[in-house]
Amino acid sequence: MRPAPERGFPESEFEARLQAAQRLMSVQRMSALLLSTEPEVRYFSGFLTQFWQSPTRPWFLVIPAKGKPIAVVPAIGADVMARTWVEDIRTWSSPRPEDDGITLLTTALRDSAGATGRIGVPMGPETHLRMPLGDFDKIRKTLHGNDFVDATGILRSLRMVKSDIEVEKIQHICGVVSSAFEALPELLSDDQTEIEAFRTFKTEILRRGGDDVPYLVGGAGQGGYEDIISPPTNRRLQQGDLLMLDTGAVFDGYFCDFDRNFWFGKASDQVRRAYDTVYAATQAGFRAARPGATTSDLFQAMWRALEDGGALGNDVGRLGHGLGMQLTEWPSNTATDGTLLVPNMVLTLEPGMTFAPGKQMVHEENIVIRDGGAEWLTRRAPAELPEI
């Protein structure tokens, strides 16, 4: 396995992101962007910390139409923010519910947008405002001469297309987890509980170099699993079980997201056909993934393969999605999404099917779009269902 990529980014990476955002802001006549969520703040600053797990303190970044970002953060995070390329760092002692950075943030927005400039805030699907709504209302009342407008399109268009350095980080964690999956048959047995199997896999990922495993779901059951998001139980694995593990592990703030299926004992013909079908669907999606195609083209290619294999249905709602700083990002592989594929978009291919009443089979791989077509970031799953 190749050595791990260097952590962090050169300053030129953040300069390029900022300039791209400011060009789009100019087109849309925005004087500032107000960002409040972890990936948005990190994307433009490089501010990486697990302290976001605490909901107590808000964190803000203001992107002006000209010049570098302005950070408005609790004093506890000042030292970490000072290690980034951001120079204008404004702090307060938090928590202070009566004014948790709101005066400082309002001043930063006024400094950037003036009295009448348009202020962009992500407002669309898959976005949220990470601050009390009451505080946001206070800001809007104070800045009553400024229009607050939707900036979802700007953030979406920038983050959907990864830099080569971002792709390298995703590819690395995909390799780490691919190795852990390949080792798993020797680590599992039918005398383990579901919880023990999940814990064994998570430990193997960390042992091989993953930074964290914040997402690990799956399913297990006789002849197939019924759902793929329930937590594991103390039920013991047994002969005739189908086990699926689906993980989002992280390296340097970037996710992988893929799964593998395992059978305990000798698989039935029905289960083998289901595995072959989702494998073929993933291959069909890979062939369709090229610049100029759309996410809907990927969906149709995978869905045709699932139908040809006898799928009884699919209740997930999509057959894959974007991937990067978050486990799931824009876009979605659906019949109606229609997002145009361009080089350096990172996607998951995730065909799933009900192959018998109450029984599912799901398969997922990670890819990057290149000029000539798609490239695997994960090491491809075995062509035949692994048996333990």
C-alpha positions as CSV (number, residue, x, y, z in Angstrom):
1,M,0.0,0.0,0.0
2,R,1.3,3.5,-0.8
3,P,2.4,5.8,2.0
4,A,-0.3,8.0,3.5
5,P,-0.7,11.4,1.8
6,E,0.7,14.5,3.6
7,R,-1.9,15.9,6.0
8,G,-3.4,19.3,5.4
9,F,-3.3,21.5,2.3
10,P,-0.9,24.1,0.9
11,E,-2.1,27.6,1.2
12,S,-2.5,27.7,-2.6
13,E,-5.4,25.2,-2.2
14,F,-7.3,27.6,0.0
15,E,-6.5,30.6,-2.2
16,A,-7.9,28.7,-5.2
17,R,-11.1,27.8,-3.3
18,L,-11.5,31.4,-2.2
19,Q,-11.0,32.9,-5.6
20,A,-13.5,30.5,-7.2
21,A,-16.1,31.4,-4.6
22,Q,-15.5,35.1,-5.1
23,R,-15.9,34.8,-8.8
24,L,-19.3,33.1,-8.3
25,M,-20.2,35.7,-5.7
26,S,-19.5,38.4,-8.2
27,V,-21.8,36.8,-10.8
28,Q,-24.6,36.5,-8.2
29,R,-23.9,40.0,-6.8
30,M,-23.1,38.8,-3.3
31,S,-21.0,40.9,-1.0
32,A,-20.4,38.2,1.7
33,L,-21.0,34.6,2.5
34,L,-22.0,33.5,6.1
35,L,-20.9,30.0,6.8
36,S,-21.6,28.1,10.0
37,T,-21.2,24.4,9.6
38,E,-18.1,22.3,10.0
39,P,-17.5,21.3,6.3
40,E,-18.2,24.8,5.1
41,V,-15.8,26.4,7.6
42,R,-13.1,23.8,7.1
43,Y,-13.4,24.0,3.3
44,F,-12.3,27.6,3.2
45,S,-10.0,27.7,6.3
46,G,-8.6,24.2,7.0
47,F,-9.9,24.4,10.5
48,L,-10.0,20.7,11.5
49,T,-11.1,19.7,15.0
50,Q,-13.5,17.2,16.7
51,F,-14.7,20.0,18.9
52,W,-17.7,20.4,16.6
53,Q,-19.2,17.3,18.3
54,S,-20.2,19.7,21.1
55,P,-23.4,21.7,20.2
56,T,-22.7,24.3,22.9
57,R,-20.6,26.7,20.9
58,P,-21.2,28.2,17.4
59,W,-18.4,28.8,14.9
60,F,-18.6,31.2,11.9
61,L,-16.6,32.1,8.8
62,V,-17.4,35.1,6.7
63,I,-16.2,35.1,3.1
64,P,-16.0,38.7,1.8
65,A,-16.2,39.6,-1.9
66,K,-12.6,40.7,-1.7
67,G,-9.9,39.6,0.7
68,K,-9.3,36.6,2.9
69,P,-11.9,34.9,5.2
70,I,-12.8,36.3,8.6
71,A,-13.2,33.8,11.4
72,V,-15.5,34.5,14.3
73,V,-14.9,31.7,16.8
74,P,-15.0,31.0,20.5
75,A,-11.8,31.8,22.2
76,I,-11.2,28.1,23.0
77,G,-10.6,27.6,19.3
78,A,-8.4,30.6,18.6
79,D,-5.1,28.7,18.7
80,V,-6.2,26.1,16.3
81,M,-7.7,28.6,13.9
82,A,-4.4,30.6,14.1
83,R,-2.6,27.6,12.6
84,T,-4.6,27.9,9.4
85,W,-4.1,30.5,6.7
86,V,-6.9,32.7,8.2
87,E,-5.4,35.9,9.7
88,D,-8.5,37.9,10.8
89,I,-9.7,35.9,13.8
90,R,-12.3,37.5,16.1
91,T,-13.1,35.7,19.4
92,W,-15.3,35.9,22.4
93,S,-15.6,33.9,25.6
94,S,-18.2,31.2,25.0
95,P,-20.7,30.0,26.0
96,R,-22.4,33.3,26.5
97,P,-26.0,32.8,25.5
98,E,-27.0,36.4,25.8
99,D,-24.5,37.2,23.0
100,D,-22.7,34.1,21.7
101,G,-20.6,35.9,19.1
102,I,-23.6,37.6,17.5
103,T,-22.2,41.2,17.9
104,L,-18.8,40.2,16.5
105,L,-20.4,38.3,13.6
106,T,-22.8,41.2,12.8
107,T,-19.8,43.5,12.7
108,A,-17.8,41.2,10.4
109,L,-20.8,41.0,8.0
110,R,-21.2,44.7,8.1
111,D,-17.4,45.1,7.4
112,S,-17.7,42.8,4.4
113,A,-21.1,43.7,3.0
114,G,-21.6,47.3,4.0
115,A,-25.0,48.6,4.8
116,T,-26.8,47.3,1.7
117,G,-24.8,44.4,0.2
118,R,-26.3,40.9,-0.4
119,I,-25.3,38.3,2.1
120,G,-25.3,34.6,1.0
121,V,-26.3,31.8,3.3
122,P,-26.7,28.2,2.3
123,M,-30.5,27.6,2.4
124,G,-31.2,24.6,0.1
125,P,-31.4,20.8,0.4
126,E,-28.6,19.2,2.5
127,T,-27.7,22.4,4.2
128,H,-28.5,23.7,7.7
129,L,-27.8,26.8,9.8
130,R,-25.6,25.8,12.8
131,M,-26.7,28.6,15.1
132,P,-29.8,29.4,17.1
133,L,-32.6,30.7,14.9
134,G,-33.2,33.4,17.4
135,D,-29.6,34.7,16.9
136,F,-30.0,34.6,13.2
137,D,-33.2,36.7,13.5
138,K,-31.2,39.2,15.6
139,I,-28.6,39.5,12.9
140,R,-31.1,40.0,10.1
141,K,-32.9,42.7,12.2
142,T,-29.7,44.5,12.9
143,L,-28.6,44.3,9.2
144,H,-32.1,45.2,8.0
145,G,-30.6,47.0,4.9
146,N,-28.9,43.7,3.7
147,D,-30.7,41.0,1.8
148,F,-30.0,37.5,2.9
149,V,-30.0,35.2,-0.2
150,D,-29.5,31.5,-1.0
151,A,-25.8,30.6,-1.5
152,T,-26.4,26.8,-1.8
153,G,-25.4,26.8,-5.5
154,I,-22.0,28.3,-4.9
155,L,-21.1,25.8,-2.2
156,R,-22.5,22.9,-4.1
157,S,-20.7,23.7,-7.4
158,L,-17.3,24.2,-5.6
159,R,-17.4,21.2,-3.3
160,M,-18.7,18.7,-5.9
161,V,-15.5,18.9,-7.9
162,K,-12.5,17.8,-5.8
163,S,-8.9,18.9,-6.2
164,D,-6.3,16.3,-6.9
165,I,-5.1,16.5,-3.2
166,E,-8.7,15.9,-2.0
167,V,-9.0,12.9,-4.3
168,E,-5.7,11.5,-3.0
169,K,-7.0,11.6,0.6
170,I,-10.2,9.8,-0.3
171,Q,-8.3,7.3,-2.3
172,H,-6.0,6.6,0.6
173,I,-8.9,5.9,3.1
174,C,-10.6,3.8,0.4
175,G,-7.4,1.7,0.3
176,V,-7.1,1.4,4.1
177,V,-10.7,0.1,4.3
178,S,-10.3,-2.1,1.3
179,S,-7.5,-3.8,3.1
180,A,-9.5,-4.2,6.2
181,F,-12.4,-5.7,4.3
182,E,-10.0,-8.2,2.6
183,A,-8.7,-9.3,6.0
184,L,-12.2,-9.6,7.5
185,P,-13.0,-13.3,6.5
186,E,-10.1,-14.4,8.7
187,L,-11.3,-12.3,11.6
188,L,-15.0,-13.3,11.7
189,S,-16.6,-16.5,12.8
190,D,-20.1,-17.8,13.4
191,D,-19.7,-17.7,17.2
192,Q,-19.4,-13.9,17.3
193,T,-22.3,-11.6,18.0
194,E,-23.2,-8.9,15.5
195,I,-21.8,-6.3,17.9
196,E,-18.5,-8.2,18.2
197,A,-18.2,-8.5,14.4
198,F,-18.8,-4.7,13.9
199,R,-16.3,-4.0,16.7
200,T,-13.7,-6.3,15.1
201,F,-14.0,-4.5,11.7
202,K,-13.8,-1.0,13.2
203,T,-10.7,-2.0,15.2
204,E,-9.1,-3.4,12.0
205,I,-9.7,-0.1,10.1
206,L,-8.1,1.9,12.9
207,R,-5.2,-0.6,13.2
208,R,-4.5,-0.1,9.4
209,G,-4.4,3.7,9.6
210,G,-7.9,5.1,9.5
211,D,-8.2,8.2,11.7
212,D,-11.8,7.4,12.8
213,V,-14.8,5.3,11.9
214,P,-17.7,7.6,12.7
215,Y,-20.1,5.6,10.5
216,L,-20.6,1.8,10.5
217,V,-23.9,0.2,9.7
218,G,-25.0,-2.9,8.0
219,G,-27.3,-5.9,8.3
220,A,-27.3,-9.5,9.2
221,G,-29.9,-12.3,8.9
222,Q,-30.8,-15.7,7.8
223,G,-30.9,-15.8,4.0
224,G,-30.5,-12.0,3.8
225,Y,-30.9,-8.8,5.8
226,E,-34.1,-6.8,6.2
227,D,-32.6,-3.3,6.6
228,I,-29.2,-1.7,6.5
229,I,-29.3,1.0,9.1
230,S,-30.2,-0.7,12.4
231,P,-27.5,-0.9,15.1
232,P,-25.9,-4.4,15.6
233,T,-27.4,-6.6,18.3
234,N,-26.2,-9.4,20.6
235,R,-27.6,-12.0,18.2
236,R,-24.9,-14.5,17.4
237,L,-24.0,-15.0,13.7
238,Q,-24.7,-18.4,12.4
239,Q,-24.5,-20.6,9.3
240,G,-26.9,-19.4,6.7
241,D,-26.5,-15.7,7.6
242,L,-25.8,-12.9,5.1
243,L,-23.7,-10.1,6.7
244,M,-23.2,-6.7,5.2
245,L,-20.9,-4.0,6.7
246,D,-21.1,-0.5,5.3
247,T,-18.6,2.0,6.6
248,G,-17.7,5.7,6.4
249,A,-14.1,5.8,7.7
250,V,-12.0,9.0,7.7
251,F,-8.5,10.1,6.9
252,D,-7.5,13.7,7.4
253,G,-11.1,14.8,7.4
254,Y,-12.2,12.9,4.2
255,F,-14.5,10.0,4.0
256,C,-14.8,6.7,2.1
257,D,-18.2,5.1,2.0
258,F,-18.6,1.5,0.7
259,D,-19.7,-2.0,1.8
260,R,-19.0,-5.7,1.5
261,N,-21.3,-8.7,1.8
262,F,-20.3,-12.0,3.5
263,W,-22.1,-15.4,3.7
264,F,-21.6,-17.8,6.6
265,G,-21.6,-21.3,5.1
266,K,-22.4,-22.2,1.5
267,A,-24.6,-19.6,-0.2
268,S,-27.9,-20.5,-1.9
269,D,-28.4,-20.0,-5.6
270,Q,-30.9,-17.3,-4.9
271,V,-28.4,-15.3,-2.8
272,R,-25.6,-15.8,-5.3
273,R,-27.9,-14.5,-8.1
274,A,-28.7,-11.4,-6.0
275,Y,-25.0,-10.8,-5.3
276,D,-24.2,-11.2,-9.0
277,T,-26.9,-8.8,-9.9
278,V,-25.8,-5.9,-7.6
279,Y,-22.2,-6.5,-8.7
280,A,-23.3,-6.3,-12.4
281,A,-25.3,-3.1,-11.6
282,T,-22.2,-1.5,-10.1
283,Q,-20.2,-2.4,-13.2
284,A,-23.0,-0.9,-15.3
285,G,-22.8,2.3,-13.3
286,F,-19.0,2.4,-13.7
287,R,-19.2,2.1,-17.4
288,A,-21.8,4.9,-17.6
289,A,-19.8,7.3,-15.4
290,R,-18.0,9.6,-17.7
291,P,-17.8,13.4,-18.3
292,G,-20.9,14.6,-20.1
293,A,-23.1,11.9,-18.6
294,T,-25.5,12.7,-15.7
295,T,-26.3,11.2,-12.4
296,S,-29.6,10.1,-13.9
297,D,-27.7,8.2,-16.6
298,L,-25.9,6.3,-13.8
299,F,-29.2,5.6,-12.1
300,Q,-30.8,4.2,-15.2
301,A,-27.8,2.1,-16.1
302,M,-27.8,0.5,-12.6
303,W,-31.5,0.2,-12.4
304,R,-31.7,-1.7,-15.7
305,A,-29.2,-4.2,-14.4
306,L,-31.2,-4.6,-11.2
307,E,-34.4,-5.2,-13.2
308,D,-32.7,-7.7,-15.5
309,G,-31.6,-9.6,-12.4
310,G,-35.1,-9.8,-11.0
311,A,-35.1,-7.0,-8.4
312,L,-38.5,-6.8,-6.6
313,G,-37.8,-3.1,-5.8
314,N,-35.6,-0.6,-4.0
315,D,-36.8,1.6,-1.1
316,V,-33.6,3.5,-0.6
317,G,-34.5,6.4,-3.0
318,R,-31.1,6.6,-4.8
319,L,-28.3,4.5,-6.1
320,G,-25.3,6.4,-4.8
321,H,-24.2,10.0,-4.1
322,G,-21.4,12.4,-3.8
323,L,-18.6,11.9,-1.3
324,G,-15.8,13.9,0.3
325,M,-15.6,16.0,3.5
326,Q,-19.0,14.5,4.4
327,L,-20.2,10.9,4.3
328,T,-22.8,11.9,1.7
329,E,-22.6,15.0,-0.4
330,W,-24.3,16.3,-3.5
331,P,-25.4,15.0,-5.9
332,S,-27.7,12.0,-5.7
333,N,-27.9,9.2,-8.3
334,T,-31.6,9.3,-8.9
335,A,-33.9,9.2,-12.0
336,T,-34.5,12.9,-11.8
337,D,-31.3,14.5,-10.3
338,G,-29.6,15.1,-13.7
339,T,-26.4,16.6,-12.4
340,L,-23.8,16.7,-15.1
341,L,-20.6,14.7,-14.4
342,V,-17.3,16.5,-14.8
343,P,-13.7,15.4,-14.0
344,N,-12.7,15.1,-10.4
345,M,-16.2,14.5,-9.0
346,V,-16.1,11.7,-6.4
347,L,-19.2,9.5,-6.3
348,T,-20.5,6.3,-4.8
349,L,-22.2,3.6,-6.8
350,E,-24.7,1.9,-4.6
351,P,-27.2,-0.4,-6.2
352,G,-29.5,-2.2,-3.9
353,M,-32.4,-4.5,-4.4
354,T,-35.1,-6.5,-2.6
355,F,-34.4,-10.0,-4.0
356,A,-37.0,-11.9,-1.9
357,P,-39.8,-10.6,0.4
358,G,-38.1,-8.9,3.3
359,K,-34.5,-9.7,2.0
360,Q,-32.1,-7.1,0.6
361,M,-28.8,-7.1,-1.1
362,V,-26.8,-3.8,-1.3
363,H,-23.4,-3.2,-2.9
364,E,-21.4,0.0,-2.9
365,E,-18.1,1.2,-4.5
366,N,-16.4,4.6,-4.7
367,I,-15.2,6.2,-7.9
368,V,-13.7,9.4,-9.3
369,I,-14.6,10.8,-12.7
370,R,-11.6,11.4,-15.0
371,D,-11.3,12.8,-18.5
372,G,-11.5,9.4,-20.1
373,G,-14.2,7.9,-17.8
374,A,-14.4,6.6,-14.2
375,E,-11.6,5.3,-12.0
376,W,-12.1,3.0,-9.0
377,L,-11.0,4.5,-5.7
378,T,-12.0,1.3,-3.8
379,R,-10.5,-2.0,-4.6
380,R,-13.3,-3.9,-6.4
381,A,-15.3,-6.3,-4.3
382,P,-14.8,-10.0,-5.1
383,A,-16.7,-11.1,-8.2
384,E,-18.2,-14.0,-6.2
385,L,-19.9,-13.7,-2.8
386,P,-17.3,-14.4,-0.1
387,E,-18.1,-17.3,2.1
388,I,-16.9,-17.7,5.7
